[in-house]
Amino acid sequence: MQPSNETYILYGAFFVFVFLVLLFNVAKRLGSSKNFPKPGNKKDE
């Protein structure tokens, strides 16, 4: 039994949504990390 095209579209949209949520979580974690100094901190110069 072959799934219909609507099923593929729904699964594709679901996986894209999950991928974007994970990407934003990683970007937020990296942005709040102490590895990167904030652009406003120029006291070391």
RAFEN-V429654 format. One record per residue. N is the residue number from 1. RES is the residue in one letter. PHI is phi in radians with two decimals (* if undefined). OMEGA is omega in degrees with one decimal (none if undefined). Layout:
n=(N:N)
res=(RES:RES)
phi=(PHI:PHI)
omega=(OMEGA:OMEGA)
//
This chain:
n=(1:2:3:4:5:6:7:8:9:10:11:12:13:14:15:16:17:18:19:20:21:22:23:24:25:26:27:28:29:30:31:32:33:34:35:36:37:38:39:40:41:42:43:44:45)
res=(M:Q:P:S:N:E:T:Y:I:L:Y:G:A:F:F:V:F:V:F:L:V:L:L:F:N:V:A:K:R:L:G:S:S:K:N:F:P:K:P:G:N:K:K:D:E)
phi=(*:-1.51:-1.21:-1.37:-1.12:-1.09:-1.14:-1.11:-1.14:-1.15:-1.12:-1.09:-1.12:-1.11:-1.21:-1.12:-1.10:-1.10:-1.10:-1.16:-1.09:-1.13:-1.11:-1.19:-1.13:-1.17:-1.14:-1.16:-1.15:-1.23:-1.19:-1.55:-1.29:-1.48:-1.20:-1.97:-1.22:-1.19:-1.11:-1.37:-1.47:-2.17:-1.34:-1.36:-1.31)
omega=(-178.7:173.6:-178.2:179.8:179.0:179.1:178.5:179.4:-179.8:178.1:178.4:179.0:179.9:-178.4:175.7:178.8:179.1:179.4:179.9:178.4:178.8:179.2:179.3:176.9:178.7:-179.9:178.4:179.9:178.3:-178.6:179.8:-178.6:177.5:178.6:-176.6:177.3:179.1:-178.1:-178.3:-178.2:176.7:-179.0:-176.7:-177.0:none)
//
